[in-house]
Amino acid sequence: MSSESPSLNKPKHLKYWTRCLKTYLPHAYIANDSMRMTLAFFIVSALDLLDCLKSHTTEAERKDYVDWIYHCQHPHGGFRGFPATDFGELRNETNAPWDPANLPATYFALATLIILGDDLQRVRRRACLKWLAEMQRPDGSFGETLGENGVIEGGMDTRFGYCAGGVRYILRGLVDGPVEGVKDIEVDKLVWCIRGSETYDGGISEAPFHEAHAGFTYCAIGCLSFLDRLPHGAKAKRQDAPENNIPITGLSNLDITIRWLVSRQTMTLDEEDAVDTRMDETDTAATCHDAHSFVKMGSFISTAGELSYKDRPSTPTQLQWAGFNGRCNKIADTCYAFWAGGSLGILNKVHLIDHTANRRYLLEKTQHMVGGFGKQPADPPDVYHSYLGLAALALVDEPGVKPISPTLCVSKDALRHLEGLPWRRKVEAGDAASAQARGTDTLAVREGAVEGKYAAMSGG
Ligand SMILES: *[C@@H]1O[C@H](CO)[C@@H](O)[C@H](O)[C@H]1NC(C)=O
C-alpha cells in the first residue's frame, strides 16, 4: 500500500485542456470531426470543472465560442454536430436532408452555452422543442437525426433518450404539457422504453434482451432524473393524485440496480489480470476475474428501504486500486468510474463505492504524465476519458475540482446558472396554471439536497 496519498496533477491537466482548446487536436480526432460539438463540450466543461475557464480564456474568446455554437444552430431547430454540412445560401429542399440537426449535438451545444454563461436567448426554442417531439418514435425511443420524409434515423438506445430528456429539461424546465403551444414529448412512452431495456441483473442495456452496460445505464438513469421519473422522485410520491394519474417511474427494482452499479467496481485492471488468474488455465467461477469484484452477492442488507453493506471490507487493504468496468467480467476503464459513479450519484448512493481505491486507480493508474486520463493504465490521454476521469473525481469532492451535477454532467455552478435564467423561470411560472403536474423540484434542488451527503456518510 502506498503511504503517500495520490494527487491530481492540476497544472498538467490545465495544460492538456488548454492545448485541446487552443491548438489543433491530434490527427486521431479527424474521424470525429462530425462530433466537434461533443469535443467542444468536453473541453470547455473540463476547464470549468477545474475552475479555470475564466482564468485561461479571455472574454473575447468565450464570446467567440458562444458565437461558434450559435453558428451551428439549425434553421429548423436543434444544432448541427459541426459546421461542415451548412449549405448556407445554397440550402434547398433537395440538399436539406444532408444537413440535419443532431440530437446529441443539441444537448452538448446547450450544455456548453450554459457553462459559458450564455442566457440561451438566441436559441430557437420553439423550433427546437417542436423538432424534439418529432425525433421520438412510436415506441418512445429517440433517434439522432431527422432524415428524408421525416424518417427518424440513428440508434434507439438510451443515449438519445438522455439527450432528449436533457434538451427538454434545459428548454422547458419542469413544465409538463405544452409550452407556447408546442406539445411535449411523450414522457410516459420514453419511460416505458427505458423499462424495456432493463436486464435481469438490474442494469440497463442497449435494447430489450441485450447485456447490461454501465453507459446505457447512466443514460437511462440520467434521463429519468431529467424527467423526474426516478422511483423516489417527487412525481412518484404524489399521494394526492388520482390512481390513474400517477406517473409511471423507471427502474422497476431500485435495489438490484444499485447492486449492479456498485458491483462494477473491480480490481481487474489489465488484460493480464483478466486472462488467467491462477496462471495455469484452471480458472473457475471463484477465480475468474469478476471474482475480483469485491461486492459479493448477499453482502447487502436492505433495511427500511436503505441499502447498506453487511460485510463491507472495513479497511481496503487489498483494494489498493479498484476501478470500474462497464459490464460483468470486463476489465476496469476510466470512463466507467463516471458512468457507474454518476448513476449512483443521481440515485444518492455514491457513498457505497470504495472511493479511496477508485481514486488511487484514477490518479495512479490512468492519470497521464502529460495531463488528462487514458482509458486504461499506460494509455495516452484522450478527450473523452480525460473528461470522464475528472467528472468521476468531481462526484466525490476532489480538492481543486468543482462539484458536479451528476445528471447534467456539468458543474453545479453551471446548473445553477441555467436554473436562474429569468426567461426560464417565466416559462415555468407562466405555464404553472395549465401544467398537468407541478409540485416537483428543480434538478439543483433535488441534487442540492444530496450535497455534502457524500462527505457526511463516508467520513464516519
Ligand atoms: C439544390 O442545391 C443543389 C446544390 O447546391 C443543386 O445541385 C440542386 O439543383 C438544387 N436543387 C433545387 C431543387 O434547387
The ligand as an SDF file (V2000), in Angstrom:
LIG
                    3D

 14 14  0  0  0  0  0  0  0  0999 V2000
  -30.2570   22.3540  -54.5930 C   0  0  0  0  0  0  0  0  0  0  0  0
  -28.8950   22.6510  -54.4450 O   0  0  0  0  0  0  0  0  0  0  0  0
  -28.0310   21.7550  -55.1000 C   0  0  0  0  0  0  0  0  0  0  0  0
  -26.5970   22.0600  -54.6860 C   0  0  0  0  0  0  0  0  0  0  0  0
  -26.4070   23.4050  -54.4680 O   0  0  0  0  0  0  0  0  0  0  0  0
  -28.2740   21.8270  -56.5810 C   0  0  0  0  0  0  0  0  0  0  0  0
  -27.4030   20.9450  -57.2690 O   0  0  0  0  0  0  0  0  0  0  0  0
  -29.7140   21.4640  -56.8540 C   0  0  0  0  0  0  0  0  0  0  0  0
  -30.0090   21.6150  -58.2290 O   0  0  0  0  0  0  0  0  0  0  0  0
  -30.6530   22.3290  -56.0600 C   0  0  0  0  0  0  0  0  0  0  0  0
  -31.9920   21.8050  -56.1780 N   0  0  0  0  0  0  0  0  0  0  0  0
  -33.0770   22.5650  -56.3500 C   0  0  0  0  0  0  0  0  0  0  0  0
  -34.3890   21.8630  -56.4370 C   0  0  0  0  0  0  0  0  0  0  0  0
  -32.9710   23.7620  -56.4410 O   0  0  0  0  0  0  0  0  0  0  0  0
  1  2  1  0
  1 10  1  0
  2  3  1  0
  3  4  1  0
  3  6  1  0
  4  5  1  0
  6  7  1  0
  6  8  1  0
  8  9  1  0
  8 10  1  0
 10 11  1  0
 11 12  1  0
 12 13  1  0
 12 14  2  0
M  END
$$$$
